[in-house]
Structures are given as C-alpha cells and as structure tokens.
C-alpha cells in the first residue's frame, strides 16, 4: 500500500467514524433499545442472583437489579432478596464500542462485493460479542463498586469479582481496544475465507 492509498483509507475511516458518531448521537437510543433484551440476558447470566430489568431513561441505560437471593455485602450485612438496586451508564457511553467496531469493519478495503457481504455478515456476531462484553458488565461492575464501598466503610475487605475487574479493564482503555481488535480479527477472517 502506498502513501496515497493509506491517506485515502484514513480519510475513509474518518468519514465513516464521523457518520457513525452522528448517527449514534441522533438515533443511538433506538439501536441500544433493540439490544436491551440481549443485555438483560447477558447480565442475568453474568450475575449470580439478580433479575435484570434494563431500560432507557432519558439519555441513560438504567439497570434495575432485583436480588432473587440475598446478596452478601459484609459478613453482617446483605442486600435482602426482593430488593431492587440500580446502576446506569449513558447511551453514548454504550455506543462507543459499537461505533469503533463498525468503523473498523466498514473502513476495511474489501476487494469485491462477496468480501463486503461477508464483512457485513460477520459484523452481527462481532456486534453481539462486543455488546456482551461491555454494557452488561459495566452495569454489574457499578453495582459491585457500591458493595465494595459499603464493605470498605465497615472496615472490611471484599474479594474483587470478575465483573468488577473486567469493568475496570474496559474503563482503562479496553472499551476502545476490544472492538478495534474484534473488528480487525473479523476482517482478517473474511480475507482468509474469501481468498481465491
């Protein structure tokens, strides 16, 4: 690839990123709304003891977690079964990994229509993977931060669960890196599958 081709590819990526960002800004709540049942399923699978109810309230994705078993906070304190607590993130925050993933996939230089169609087909499982590893875990991680703070205030330490570790990793840059790598891996797979 020469310098001109690299420059054109970078310009294409910038235009695609800008278009996806604007679409997300003006209509992102509709996309996130279609993913809410998926988020609920993943959240319930990743947690141990919550019934998930996730809604969009104003510009936030709000997770109402109802404990169906008592959730221990400290040895003396727990969240009683039937109690509902909540956490939230903004819709725009939830869209960041999706915008990055589709920017990579749509910017990839396809050699033919078949390759472009394969890229669009592989974007669906890639979208589900990125969605499963971002929003539901962030919402659960925020609940865990509340439990960690309550234990700390009681002068106790609490083991850090995986969802909290993963949330901290994604907040530390993983939320950008994971969709970029997933997009590149998806594109590499399509290139391999469509090789003559």
VEXLUM-857133 format. One record per residue (C-alpha): x, y, z. Coordinates in steps of 0.05 Angstrom, whole numbers, padded with zeros to 5 digits, always signed. Layout:
N
XYZ...
//
This chain:
196
+00000+00000+00000+00029+00068-00019+00023+00133+00019-00036+00158-00024-00075+00094-00011-00061+00098+00064-00083+00171+00064-00148+00153+00027-00161+00096+00075-00150+00141+00135-00197+00194+00105-00249+00140+00092-00243+00116+00164-00251+00187+00190-00314+00199+00148-00344+00132+00170-00327+00146+00243-00359+00215+00238-00422+00188+00203-00430+00132+00255-00418+00181+00312-00471+00229+00286-00519+00171+00275-00506+00148+00346-00515+00218+00374-00582+00228+00340-00611+00157+00338-00567+00115+00384-00622+00104+00435-00661+00065+00382-00602+00017+00370-00590+00009+00444-00664-00003+00455-00662-00062+00407-00604-00091+00447-00638-00085+00516-00665-00157+00517-00596-00183+00499-00565-00140+00553-00615-00168+00604-00599-00240+00584-00524-00229+00589-00530-00191+00655-00570-00247+00686-00521-00299+00661-00461-00260+00687-00490-00245+00755-00506-00293+00810-00572-00274+00838-00605-00216+00801-00665-00210+00756-00647-00156+00706-00693-00102+00681-00656-00054+00635-00689+00008+00606-00670+00073+00573-00689+00131+00618-00676+00198+00586-00604+00191+00559-00583+00134+00605-00584+00058+00602-00611+00041+00671-00604-00028+00703-00654-00046+00756-00627-00107+00791-00675-00145+00835-00640-00195+00880-00674-00263+00880-00627-00287+00934-00595-00247+00990-00531-00214+00964-00477-00211+01017-00442-00144+01025-00406-00155+01091-00409-00214+01139-00463-00177+01179-00499-00142+01122-00531-00165+01058-00579-00140+01005-00644-00176+01021-00678-00220+00969-00731-00180+00931-00693-00114+00939-00681-00073+00876-00619-00031+00865-00597+00005+00803-00537+00029+00763-00533+00066+00698-00488+00089+00641-00503+00139+00586-00529+00116+00519-00469+00150+00485-00422+00112+00531-00456+00047+00509-00448+00065+00436-00373+00077+00437-00352+00003+00426-00405-00006+00371-00381+00056+00334-00308+00033+00338-00325-00037+00314-00365-00014+00254-00314+00039+00237-00261-00015+00230-00306-00063+00191-00334-00011+00143-00266+00021+00132-00233-00045+00114-00215-00045+00040-00257-00100+00010-00233-00129-00056-00301-00150-00082-00375-00150-00067-00371-00220-00038-00319-00197+00013-00361-00136+00032-00422-00181+00042-00381-00228+00086-00357-00168+00126-00429-00146+00138-00449-00217+00157-00392-00225+00207-00408-00157+00238-00471-00187+00271-00435-00237+00316-00380-00186+00327-00432-00135+00349-00462-00186+00398-00394-00203+00426-00376-00130+00437-00444-00116+00466-00440-00175+00514-00371-00154+00539-00386-00081+00550-00453-00054+00574-00478-00112+00618-00411-00119+00653-00405-00045+00664-00474-00043+00696-00458-00102+00741-00390-00072+00757-00422-00008+00781-00466-00048+00829-00403-00082+00855-00369-00016+00867-00426+00002+00913-00417-00064+00951-00342-00053+00955-00352+00017+00983-00401-00008+01035-00352-00062+01057-00295-00012+01059-00337+00036+01102-00348-00022+01150-00273-00031+01154-00275-00097+01115-00243-00120+01051-00283-00157+00999-00258-00202+00943-00259-00167+00876-00306-00206+00830-00291-00216+00756-00344-00167+00733-00311-00111+00772-00242-00129+00746-00269-00132+00674-00305-00065+00683-00241-00032+00708-00202-00061+00650-00252-00035+00599-00254+00033+00632-00178+00035+00629-00178+00031+00553-00204-00038+00539-00271-00009+00516-00233+00021+00457-00183-00035+00445-00231-00094+00446-00277-00070+00390-00217-00049+00348-00184-00117+00355-00251-00153+00344-00262-00113+00281-00191-00128+00255-00198-00202+00272-00266-00204+00236-00236-00171+00175-00176-00218+00175-00223-00278+00179-00263-00253+00120-00200-00243+00079-00179-00314+00095-00248-00342+00078-00253-00305+00012-00183-00320-00013-00187-00350-00083
//
